[in-house]
């Protein structure tokens, strides 16, 4: 009887030991199935320098204006006393005088009237005050420009640009194109499109500097009401009331200095 008891006890101990061994072996097998097998050192790739994650770079497409005036026209003012002299505003006269037949044959004559007298002072004694009328997203139609200039009293004349005469017939305000070469062709003006107008007065002229600027400013505003563009100063900055006052102050100072020298 004691021998049977010891036999059963031994069998129980062996069973418990076998069960414990089995339970300990199961997690190890699970880890072996989940963990990748170790790679021999000679087959492992060499470690690379880790770089910090880079932020994504978003490159926006370049947006260009539909109308880009990259270069303003150069206007040459011919000087009878000094043919080689040039001023800030220069007008290149056409190689041949304009012909009226083309515009008349088109069924509508261009702006007509007595051609203004252009008597600009010689180089070194003149001052040019200028404003710009810039077209909006679409260029000004040529016919629209011609009609607006004619309505403001401009006449196409010397140097193939428009002039607005004073009471004595002398040009007080002139208008050139911002589109190269700056001149207007009677025969094709209605078919062209223009990026803007360069409006300027050459001093001294038929009017005092203050009155000449008033004429220039009033003319620019009148044309802008007809063409619906944007007014700028000669540096391309918006023509604000503050900028207008600054131009007046400069003209007044120049006039006072000239009077002092005389």
C-alpha positions as CSV (number, residue, x, y, z in Angstrom):
1,X,0.0,0.0,0.0
2,X,2.8,2.6,0.9
3,X,4.5,1.6,-2.3
4,X,1.5,2.4,-4.5
5,X,1.1,5.8,-2.7
6,X,4.7,6.7,-3.5
7,X,4.2,5.7,-7.1
8,X,1.1,7.8,-7.5
9,X,2.9,10.8,-5.9
10,X,5.9,10.4,-8.2
11,X,3.6,10.3,-11.2
12,X,1.8,13.5,-10.0
13,X,5.1,15.3,-9.6
14,X,6.2,14.3,-13.1
15,X,2.9,15.4,-14.5
16,X,3.1,18.8,-12.8
17,X,6.7,19.3,-14.0
18,X,5.8,18.3,-17.5
19,X,2.8,20.7,-17.5
20,X,5.0,23.6,-16.1
21,X,7.6,22.9,-18.8
22,X,5.0,23.0,-21.5
23,X,3.6,26.3,-20.2
24,X,7.0,27.9,-20.1
25,X,7.8,26.7,-23.6
26,X,4.7,28.2,-25.3
27,X,5.5,32.0,-24.8
28,X,9.0,31.4,-26.1
29,X,7.5,29.8,-29.3
30,X,5.2,32.7,-29.7
31,X,8.0,35.2,-29.4
32,X,10.0,33.2,-32.0
33,X,7.1,33.5,-34.4
34,X,6.6,37.2,-33.8
35,X,10.2,38.4,-33.6
36,X,12.3,38.3,-36.7
37,X,15.2,36.0,-36.7
38,X,18.5,37.7,-35.9
39,X,20.6,38.5,-39.0
40,X,24.3,37.5,-38.8
41,X,26.5,40.5,-38.4
42,X,28.3,40.0,-41.7
43,X,24.9,40.2,-43.6
44,X,23.6,43.3,-41.8
45,X,23.6,46.5,-43.8
46,X,25.9,49.3,-42.6
47,X,23.9,51.8,-40.5
48,X,23.2,55.1,-42.4
49,X,23.2,58.5,-40.8
50,X,19.6,59.3,-39.9
51,X,18.3,62.5,-41.2
52,X,15.6,64.5,-39.5
53,X,12.3,64.4,-41.4
54,X,12.1,67.2,-43.9
55,X,9.1,69.5,-44.2
56,X,7.2,69.2,-47.5
57,X,8.0,72.1,-49.8
58,X,5.1,73.6,-51.7
59,X,6.0,75.5,-54.7
60,X,3.3,77.9,-55.9
61,X,2.9,78.4,-59.6
62,X,4.2,81.7,-60.9
63,X,1.3,84.1,-61.4
64,X,2.0,86.7,-64.1
65,X,-0.1,89.7,-65.0
66,X,-2.0,89.4,-68.1
67,X,-0.4,92.6,-69.2
68,X,3.2,93.2,-68.4
69,X,4.8,96.5,-69.4
70,X,8.4,95.5,-69.1
71,X,9.9,98.7,-70.5
72,X,8.5,102.1,-71.0
73,X,8.9,103.8,-74.3
74,X,11.8,106.1,-74.8
75,X,10.8,109.5,-76.2
76,X,13.4,111.7,-77.9
77,X,12.7,115.4,-78.0
78,X,14.4,116.8,-81.1
79,X,16.3,120.0,-80.3
80,X,16.9,122.4,-83.2
81,X,19.8,124.1,-81.4
82,X,21.4,120.9,-80.3
83,X,20.4,117.9,-82.5
84,X,22.3,115.4,-80.3
85,X,20.8,116.5,-77.0
86,X,18.1,114.4,-75.4
87,X,15.9,114.9,-72.3
88,X,14.2,112.5,-69.9
89,X,11.2,112.2,-72.3
90,X,12.4,111.6,-75.8
91,X,10.2,111.3,-78.9
92,X,11.4,109.5,-82.0
93,X,9.9,111.2,-85.0
94,X,8.6,108.8,-87.7
95,X,10.7,108.1,-90.7
96,X,8.0,109.4,-93.0
97,X,5.2,111.8,-92.4
98,X,1.9,110.0,-91.6
99,X,-0.5,109.5,-94.5
100,X,-4.2,110.3,-94.0
101,X,-5.5,108.2,-96.8
102,X,-5.6,105.0,-94.8
103,X,-7.8,106.3,-92.0
104,X,-10.1,108.1,-94.4
105,X,-10.4,104.9,-96.5
106,X,-11.4,103.0,-93.4
107,X,-14.6,105.0,-93.3
108,X,-13.7,107.1,-90.2
109,X,-11.2,109.9,-90.0
110,X,-8.9,110.1,-87.0
111,X,-8.9,113.0,-84.6
112,X,-8.7,116.2,-86.7
113,X,-8.0,119.9,-86.0
114,X,-5.2,122.4,-86.3
115,X,-1.9,120.7,-85.4
116,X,-0.6,122.1,-82.1
117,X,2.6,124.1,-82.1
118,X,5.4,122.1,-80.4
119,X,8.0,124.5,-79.0
120,X,9.9,122.7,-76.3
121,X,12.8,124.5,-74.6
122,X,16.3,123.2,-75.4
123,X,18.0,120.6,-73.4
124,X,19.3,121.8,-70.0
125,X,16.6,124.4,-69.6
126,X,13.5,122.2,-69.7
127,X,11.8,120.1,-67.0
128,X,9.4,117.3,-67.8
129,X,6.5,116.4,-65.4
130,X,4.8,113.2,-66.3
131,X,1.9,110.9,-65.2
132,X,0.9,107.5,-66.4
133,X,-2.5,106.1,-67.3
134,X,-2.2,102.3,-67.0
135,X,-4.6,99.9,-68.7
136,X,-6.4,97.3,-66.5
137,X,-6.2,93.6,-67.0
138,X,-7.0,94.1,-70.7
139,X,-5.2,96.6,-72.9
140,X,-6.9,99.7,-74.1
141,X,-8.4,99.3,-77.6
142,X,-6.8,101.6,-80.1
143,X,-10.1,103.1,-81.2
144,X,-11.1,103.8,-77.6
145,X,-7.8,105.5,-76.9
146,X,-8.1,107.7,-80.0
147,X,-11.7,108.7,-79.2
148,X,-10.8,109.5,-75.6
149,X,-7.9,111.6,-76.6
150,X,-9.9,113.5,-79.2
151,X,-12.7,114.1,-76.6
152,X,-10.1,115.7,-74.3
153,X,-8.8,118.0,-77.1
154,X,-5.8,116.1,-78.2
155,X,-4.6,116.2,-81.8
156,X,-2.1,113.8,-83.4
157,X,0.9,115.9,-84.5
158,X,4.6,116.3,-84.2
159,X,6.7,113.3,-83.3
160,X,3.6,111.1,-84.1
161,X,2.2,111.6,-80.6
162,X,-0.9,113.5,-79.4
163,X,-0.8,117.1,-78.1
164,X,-3.3,119.2,-76.3
165,X,-2.9,122.9,-77.3
166,X,-3.4,125.9,-75.1
167,X,-5.4,128.9,-76.2
168,X,-2.4,130.2,-78.2
169,X,-2.1,126.9,-80.1
170,X,1.1,125.8,-78.4
171,X,1.2,122.2,-76.9
172,X,0.7,122.2,-73.1
173,X,0.1,118.5,-72.5
174,X,1.4,115.6,-74.7
175,X,0.4,111.9,-74.8
176,X,2.7,109.1,-75.9
177,X,2.0,105.4,-75.8
178,X,3.5,103.1,-73.1
179,X,3.7,100.5,-75.8
180,X,7.0,100.6,-77.7
181,X,8.0,102.6,-79.6
182,X,5.6,105.1,-77.9
183,X,4.3,106.7,-81.1
184,X,0.9,106.4,-82.9
185,X,0.3,105.5,-86.5
186,X,-2.8,107.2,-88.0
187,X,-3.4,104.2,-90.3
188,X,-3.4,101.5,-87.7
189,X,-4.2,103.1,-84.3
190,X,-7.7,101.8,-84.3
191,X,-6.5,98.2,-84.7
192,X,-3.8,98.4,-82.0
193,X,-4.1,97.7,-78.3
194,X,-2.1,99.8,-75.8
195,X,-0.9,99.1,-72.3
196,X,-1.3,102.7,-71.3
197,X,-0.5,106.3,-71.9
198,X,2.4,108.5,-70.9
199,X,1.0,112.0,-70.3
200,X,3.6,114.8,-69.8
201,X,4.1,118.5,-69.9
202,X,7.4,120.2,-70.8
203,X,8.3,123.2,-68.8
204,X,8.6,126.1,-69.2
205,X,5.7,126.2,-71.6
206,X,2.7,128.3,-72.5
207,X,1.4,128.1,-68.9
208,X,3.1,128.5,-65.6
209,X,4.4,125.3,-63.9
210,X,1.4,125.2,-61.5
211,X,-1.2,125.8,-64.2
212,X,0.6,123.3,-66.6
213,X,0.4,120.6,-63.8
214,X,-3.2,121.4,-63.2
215,X,-3.9,120.9,-67.0
216,X,-1.9,117.7,-66.9
217,X,-3.7,116.4,-63.8
218,X,-7.1,117.3,-65.1
219,X,-6.4,115.8,-68.5
220,X,-5.2,112.6,-66.9
221,X,-8.3,112.3,-64.7
222,X,-10.6,113.0,-67.6
223,X,-8.9,110.3,-69.7
224,X,-9.1,107.9,-66.8
225,X,-12.9,108.5,-66.5
226,X,-13.2,107.6,-70.2
227,X,-10.8,104.6,-70.3
228,X,-11.2,103.3,-66.7
229,X,-7.5,102.5,-66.0
230,X,-5.3,103.5,-63.1
231,X,-3.3,106.7,-62.7
232,X,0.3,106.6,-61.5
233,X,3.2,109.0,-61.1
234,X,6.3,108.9,-63.3
235,X,7.8,106.2,-61.0
236,X,4.8,103.9,-61.4
237,X,3.4,104.6,-57.9
238,X,-0.3,105.2,-57.4
239,X,-1.3,108.8,-57.9
240,X,-2.7,109.5,-54.4
241,X,-3.6,113.0,-53.1
242,X,-0.4,112.9,-51.1
243,X,1.7,112.2,-54.2
244,X,-0.1,115.0,-56.0
245,X,0.7,117.4,-53.2
246,X,4.3,116.4,-53.3
247,X,4.6,117.0,-57.0
248,X,3.0,120.5,-56.5
249,X,5.5,121.2,-53.8
250,X,8.5,120.3,-56.0
251,X,7.2,122.5,-58.9
252,X,6.7,125.3,-56.5
253,X,10.2,125.0,-55.1
254,X,11.7,124.8,-58.6
255,X,9.7,127.9,-59.6
256,X,10.9,129.8,-56.5
257,X,14.5,128.8,-57.2
258,X,14.3,129.9,-60.8
259,X,12.8,133.2,-59.8
260,X,15.6,133.7,-57.2
261,X,18.3,133.1,-59.9
262,X,16.7,135.5,-62.3
